[in-house]
Amino acid sequence: MEDSAPGPHSAPTLDQTVGAAVKHHRMLAGLTLAELSRQANVSTAMISKIERGQVSASLATLEALATGIDVPLINFFAGTVRWSDMSFVKAGEGMTVQRLGSDFGHVYKMIGRADADHVSFESFDVTLENPLSSRPVYIHRGVEFIHMVEGEMIFRCGDAKYHMCPGDSLSFDSNSAHCPEKLLTDKVRFITVISRAENGQT
C-alpha cells in the first residue's frame, strides 16, 4: 500500500513537516538509516515511519535523532513556524517585527507585503550583530532572495556556503536548509524577499 501524500491543495501535516526535516538533516549529514539508528538508538523502521510522516514521534525520540545527527532539536520544527504579520507601514519607516528569529540575533523590519490569489510575498530589512547566539537552520516552502547592504557574512544554503559582501545577491529554494552561518563584521544588514505559493499551489 503506497504512502498517502498531501493533495495539491492541502498543506503537509505537522508529522509530515517534521519527518521531512529529519530526513533532510540526516541526508545533509550523510547518514544512512542504519547509521542514524545506531547513533540514536532508534530502530530503522521507526525512523523510516517518522521521515514519511506516518507516526507522531515523541520529543524524546526526536531529541535522540537530533543528537545522532548532531543538530539542534529546534531544526526539526523550523518549517512549522507560521508567519502572520500584517501591518500598515508608513513610507520610509518600516515596522520592526517580533519573530522567532529575533530570539536568535535577528532584527527584522518589514518593508513590504502583498498577497494575490496564488502567491504571497514579504520583504524585510534584516540586521544581525555579533556575537550571534545559537540559532536554527531555516527550512520553509517558497523561494527567497537576499541582497547584501552592509557588512560581510558567510551564508549557508544547502551544502553550499557563500561569502556575501555589499552588493551581492543570492536567490534560492527556501526548502533548502539555510542560515547566516558566520558574521565576518560586527554588523550585517541585508534585504530579503520571501515568496510563497498559496493554498498548496506550486
C-alpha positions as CSV (number, residue, x, y, z in Angstrom):
1,M,0.0,0.0,0.0
2,E,1.5,3.3,-1.0
3,D,2.0,6.2,1.4
4,S,-0.6,8.8,1.2
5,A,0.7,12.3,0.3
6,P,-0.9,15.7,0.7
7,G,-3.1,16.6,-2.2
8,P,-2.2,19.6,-4.4
9,H,-4.4,21.9,-2.3
10,S,-3.5,20.7,1.2
11,A,-0.7,21.7,3.4
12,P,1.6,19.0,5.0
13,T,0.6,17.8,8.4
14,L,2.9,18.5,11.4
15,D,4.2,14.9,11.3
16,Q,5.0,15.2,7.6
17,T,6.8,18.5,8.1
18,V,8.9,17.3,11.0
19,G,9.5,14.0,9.2
20,A,10.7,15.7,6.1
21,A,13.1,17.9,8.3
22,V,14.5,14.7,10.0
23,K,15.2,13.2,6.6
24,H,16.7,16.4,5.2
25,H,19.1,16.8,8.1
26,R,20.0,13.1,8.0
27,M,20.9,13.3,4.4
28,L,22.8,16.5,4.8
29,A,24.9,14.7,7.5
30,G,25.5,11.9,5.0
31,L,23.9,9.3,7.3
32,T,22.0,6.2,6.2
33,L,19.0,5.0,8.1
34,A,21.1,2.2,9.7
35,E,23.9,4.6,10.7
36,L,21.4,7.0,12.4
37,S,19.7,4.1,14.0
38,R,22.9,3.0,15.7
39,Q,23.8,6.5,16.7
40,A,20.4,7.5,18.1
41,N,19.4,4.0,19.4
42,V,16.1,4.3,17.4
43,S,15.0,1.5,15.1
44,T,15.4,1.9,11.3
45,A,11.7,1.1,11.0
46,M,10.7,3.9,13.4
47,I,13.0,6.4,11.7
48,S,11.6,5.5,8.3
49,K,8.0,6.0,9.6
50,I,8.9,9.3,11.2
51,E,10.5,10.6,7.9
52,R,7.4,9.6,5.9
53,G,5.1,11.4,8.4
54,Q,3.4,8.1,9.4
55,V,3.8,8.5,13.1
56,S,3.9,11.2,15.7
57,A,7.3,10.9,17.2
58,S,7.8,11.8,20.9
59,L,10.1,14.6,21.8
60,A,12.4,12.1,23.4
61,T,12.7,10.2,20.2
62,L,13.2,13.4,18.1
63,E,15.9,14.6,20.6
64,A,17.7,11.3,20.2
65,L,17.6,11.7,16.4
66,A,18.8,15.3,16.7
67,T,21.7,14.1,18.9
68,G,22.5,11.3,16.5
69,I,22.6,13.8,13.5
70,D,24.3,16.4,15.6
71,V,21.8,19.2,15.0
72,P,19.7,21.3,17.5
73,L,16.3,19.7,18.1
74,I,14.6,23.0,17.1
75,N,15.8,22.4,13.5
76,F,13.2,19.8,13.1
77,F,10.5,22.3,13.8
78,A,11.8,25.3,11.7
79,G,9.3,24.5,8.9
80,T,6.4,24.5,11.2
81,V,6.6,28.3,12.0
82,R,3.7,30.1,10.6
83,W,4.2,33.8,10.0
84,S,1.1,36.0,10.0
85,D,2.5,39.6,10.2
86,M,0.1,42.0,8.5
87,S,0.8,45.7,9.2
88,F,0.5,49.0,7.5
89,V,3.9,50.5,7.1
90,K,4.5,54.2,6.6
91,A,6.7,55.2,3.7
92,G,10.4,55.3,4.6
93,E,9.9,53.9,8.1
94,G,9.2,50.2,8.1
95,M,8.0,48.4,11.1
96,T,10.0,46.2,13.5
97,V,8.6,42.7,13.6
98,Q,9.0,40.4,16.5
99,R,9.5,36.8,15.2
100,L,11.0,33.6,16.4
101,G,14.1,34.7,14.5
102,S,14.5,37.7,16.7
103,D,15.4,35.4,19.6
104,F,18.5,34.3,17.6
105,G,20.1,37.6,16.9
106,H,17.9,38.8,14.1
107,V,16.1,42.2,13.9
108,Y,13.5,42.3,11.2
109,K,12.0,45.4,9.8
110,M,9.1,44.7,7.5
111,I,9.2,46.9,4.4
112,G,6.6,45.3,2.1
113,R,3.9,42.6,1.9
114,A,1.4,41.6,-0.7
115,D,-1.0,38.7,-1.4
116,A,-2.6,37.5,-4.6
117,D,-4.7,34.5,-5.5
118,H,-1.9,32.0,-5.7
119,V,1.2,33.8,-4.3
120,S,2.3,36.0,-1.4
121,F,5.5,37.8,-0.6
122,E,7.1,39.5,2.4
123,S,10.2,41.7,2.3
124,F,12.3,42.6,5.3
125,D,15.3,44.7,6.2
126,V,17.3,42.4,8.4
127,T,20.1,43.4,10.8
128,L,22.5,41.0,12.5
129,E,25.1,41.8,15.1
130,N,28.0,39.9,16.6
131,P,28.1,37.9,18.6
132,L,25.3,35.7,17.2
133,S,23.6,33.5,19.7
134,S,22.6,29.9,18.9
135,R,20.1,29.9,16.1
136,P,18.1,27.4,14.0
137,V,18.6,26.5,10.4
138,Y,15.6,27.7,8.4
139,I,13.6,25.5,6.1
140,H,10.2,26.6,4.7
141,R,8.3,26.5,1.4
142,G,8.9,29.1,-1.2
143,V,11.7,31.0,-2.8
144,E,13.9,33.6,-1.2
145,F,16.1,36.5,-2.4
146,I,18.8,38.1,-0.3
147,H,20.6,41.3,-1.2
148,M,23.5,42.4,1.0
149,V,23.5,46.1,2.0
150,E,26.2,46.3,4.8
151,G,28.9,44.1,6.3
152,E,30.1,40.6,5.3
153,M,28.8,37.2,6.3
154,I,29.1,33.5,5.4
155,F,25.6,32.4,4.4
156,R,24.8,28.7,4.1
157,C,22.3,27.3,1.7
158,G,22.0,23.5,1.4
159,D,25.6,22.2,1.1
160,A,27.0,25.5,-0.3
161,K,28.5,28.4,1.6
162,Y,28.6,31.9,0.2
163,H,30.9,34.8,1.3
164,M,28.5,37.7,0.8
165,C,29.6,41.3,0.6
166,P,27.7,44.6,0.0
167,G,26.0,44.4,-3.4
168,D,26.0,40.6,-3.6
169,S,22.6,38.8,-4.1
170,L,21.5,35.2,-3.6
171,S,18.3,33.6,-4.8
172,F,17.3,30.0,-3.7
173,D,14.6,27.5,-3.0
174,S,13.9,28.1,0.7
175,N,13.1,24.4,1.2
176,S,16.9,24.0,1.3
177,A,18.3,24.4,4.8
178,H,19.7,28.0,5.1
179,C,21.0,30.4,7.7
180,P,23.6,33.1,8.3
181,E,26.5,30.9,9.5
182,K,29.1,33.4,10.5
183,L,29.3,37.2,10.6
184,L,32.7,38.5,9.3
185,T,32.0,42.0,10.5
186,D,30.4,43.4,13.7
187,K,27.2,44.2,11.9
188,V,25.5,42.8,8.8
189,R,22.4,44.2,7.1
190,F,20.6,42.7,4.1
191,I,17.2,42.9,2.3
192,T,15.3,39.6,2.0
193,V,12.2,38.9,-0.1
194,I,10.3,35.6,0.6
195,S,7.7,34.4,-1.8
196,R,5.3,31.5,-1.2
197,A,2.6,29.7,-3.2
198,E,-0.8,29.9,-1.5
199,N,-3.2,27.0,-1.0
200,G,-0.6,24.5,-1.8
201,Q,0.0,25.8,-5.4
202,T,3.5,25.4,-6.8
